[in-house]
């Protein structure tokens, strides 16, 4: 039953006022450069977290990228270099 309320989808790359400059940049790169690149092959990528101390970015590949044997190459030679 429809209650009349629309639920806004969660934007994992939404830049918040509380985000540091580094985190904002990571989210922006994923949203504008990485995600379109991954979607070209029928996949998607979700931002999970960023550790500023180590510089590690945790993402999740989805869709056709999730089980693709080339996903390691995509991560290493594409996504990692962009970030």
Rosetta blueprint (number, residue, H / E / L):
1 X L
2 X L
3 X L
4 X L
5 X L
6 X L
7 X L
8 X L
9 X L
10 X L
11 X L
12 X L
13 X L
14 X L
15 X L
16 X L
17 X L
18 X L
19 X L
20 X L
21 X H
22 X H
23 X H
24 X H
25 X H
26 X H
27 X H
28 X H
29 X H
30 X H
31 X H
32 X H
33 X H
34 X H
35 X H
36 X H
37 X H
38 X H
39 X H
40 X L
41 X L
42 X L
43 X E
44 X E
45 X E
46 X E
47 X E
48 X E
49 X E
50 X E
51 X E
52 X L
53 X L
54 X L
55 X L
56 X E
57 X E
58 X E
59 X E
60 X E
61 X E
62 X E
63 X E
64 X L
65 X L
66 X L
67 X L
68 X L
69 X L
70 X L
71 X H
72 X H
73 X H
74 X H
75 X H
76 X H
77 X H
78 X H
79 X H
80 X H
81 X H
82 X H
83 X L
